[in-house]
Amino acid sequence: MAGTEEEEKFSLKEVLDTFKLCLSDSKEIYLEQYVAGWRGLVRLLNSLGSVFGFISSDAVNKINILVAHLKGENGSRYVTVQSMVAYELENDLVDLSKRGSHPESGCRTLLRLHRALRWLELFLERLRTSGEDSKTSTMCSEAYNESLSRHHPWVIRKAAGMAFCMIPGRPAFLEAMNVGPPEQVVAKLGEALPLISEVYQITEDLYSRHSLMDLP
Ligand SMILES: CCCCCCCC/C=C\CCCCCCCC(=O)N[C@@H](COP(=O)(O)O)[C@H](O)/C=C/CCCCCCCCCCCCC
């Protein structure tokens, strides 16, 4: 994997800039930038060690499915999350109640990343407001228990719980963001969080409106 995009150095600033570019003036979410934001996060995850490999593989798999839609013959219908939802629903390209002929629809794939974005929001808010002695593993598992865990079977919850124990402590974690001293990272997180929350909320409203929250 040497030299692949996922192995380049993580930069919180870059991820923040990408999430900024995600939103159009009319609050549509550009899929290409959304996916690029996730790629940046996967870079950080990879830098934390191979124990997170099963998590990053799943994220990369989902990113690749969305990229394939973007680059496919109907790529122009996948420019924004809103246009993707409209296109796939109008053309019966989504398995709505049980898995069938569209196991890799854009809608169900993005839903998995959307749920993970809620975990990220909760985790980063804890990280931002935590004290020097707080444990990143506790912050991470609390955020997970409040979000993603309800969508995962026991075996995944167990594996995730074990991986969380290997997250570096707060000082090393903040350093991995490549922003500067902890106070600067905290300030950057303060900038990043409203953006991440806005992207999350717009997607949440869109999916709720179309009853897409439980796609199999
Ligand atoms: C700016 C600060 C950065 C903070 C660090 C963030 C690094 C996070 C990078 C990537 C997060 C991974 C996103 C994982 C997506 C999981 C999607 C999912 O739920 N997939 C499951 C369901 O998929 P289908 O079977 O229905 O297709 C799949 O079963 C999951 C398998 C893998 C386990 C997922 C565990 C998720 C834990 C999320 C916390 C990541 C911990 C990172 C520690 C820093």
The ligand as an ORCA input file, in Angstrom:
! r2SCAN-3c Opt
* xyz 0 1
  C     -10.568     14.812     12.850
  C     -10.308     13.827     13.937
  C     -10.302     12.470     13.470
  C     -10.678     11.466     14.463
  C     -10.385     10.083     14.012
  C     -11.299      9.605     12.990
  C     -10.824      8.440     12.254
  C     -11.984      7.713     11.736
  C     -11.820      7.206     10.371
  C     -12.681      6.367      9.877
  C     -13.859      5.912     10.668
  C     -14.349      4.635     10.243
  C     -15.740      4.664      9.742
  C     -16.290      3.294      9.786
  C     -17.488      3.156      8.944
  C     -18.295      2.016      9.427
  C     -19.497      1.814      8.587
  C     -20.274      0.639      9.152
  O     -21.022      0.826     10.109
  N     -20.103     -0.555      8.577
  C     -20.709     -1.757      9.111
  C     -21.991     -2.060      8.387
  O     -21.742     -2.185      7.001
  P     -22.598     -3.222      6.125
  O     -22.220     -4.592      6.584
  O     -24.031     -2.927      6.390
  O     -22.176     -2.952      4.707
  C     -19.716     -2.900      9.015
  O     -20.281     -4.072      9.500
  C     -18.535     -2.465      9.826
  C     -17.446     -3.077      9.934
  C     -16.214     -2.473     10.604
  C     -16.347     -2.010     12.012
  C     -16.813     -0.615     12.186
  C     -16.562     -0.108     13.584
  C     -16.745      1.369     13.567
  C     -16.101      2.049     14.706
  C     -16.001      3.513     14.404
  C     -14.993      4.152     15.219
  C     -13.637      4.207     14.587
  C     -12.583      4.292     15.638
  C     -11.462      5.164     15.252
  C     -10.518      5.415     16.332
  C      -9.822      6.703     16.246
*
